[in-house]
Amino acid sequence: MIILWHLRKDSILVKVGDVVKAGDPLAKVGNSGICHAPHLHIHAAKRHFLYGEGVPVTYDSRNPIKNRIFRK
């Protein structure tokens, strides 16, 4: 299970069960809370997003670490 937080309202382009591949757009990143800029939180876990075991994720062949910023 992968959870994405802080997406722009009404911007989600996929539904549960859709098949996606690398490079497919999923939604637009938004800005909520007390942050100054749009940002995205990604969480991947087995079974349940709060209680499941975390799953490693790679982004552009890099392994994101908590609070690390990725720029193109």
N, C-alpha and C positions, 0 to 999 in steps of 0.2 A: 504494500500500500504506500502510495506517495501522496503527501499532503503539501499543497502550495498555499501560503498565506499572503495576504496583501495584494490580491489581484484587483484590477479595476472593476468596478461594479458593472454587471451585464456584459462582460467582455469574454466570458468562457466560450470557446469554440467547439469543445468536444463533450461527449456524453459518456457516462459509465458504460463500459463495454466496447467503446470505439477502439479500433486498432490504430496506433500512431507509430511513426518511425522518427528517427533522429532528424531534426530540422523542421518537423511539422509544428506550426504555431498552435498553442494550447489556449492562451488567453493573453491579455495585456497586463503588465505589471502596474500596480497602483500605488497609492500613498494613503495610509491611514494611521491613526494614532497621533503621536507627538513627534514624528520624524519629519525632517526637512526635505526629504527627497524620496521618490519612488524606490521601492526595494522589494525583495522577494525572500521569503523564508521557505526552505525546502526541508521536508522531513520524510524519510523512508524507513519503514519498519515492516517486520513480518506480522501478519494478522491484525493487530490493533495499534493505532497510531500513538496511543498513550502508554499502553502496557506491553506492546510487542518489542521484540529484540530489534535494535537498529540495524539497518542494511547500508553498506558502503555505497556511495554514489560518486560517479565521475562526471565532470563537466569539462568539455573540451580537453579530454585526456588528463585532467587534473582532479585531484581529490580534495574537495572543499573541506575546510576545517572550520569549526565554530567561529563565527564573527569574522571570517575572512572575506574580503571584497574581491569580486571578479569583475574585470573590465574587458571589453573586446579590444 
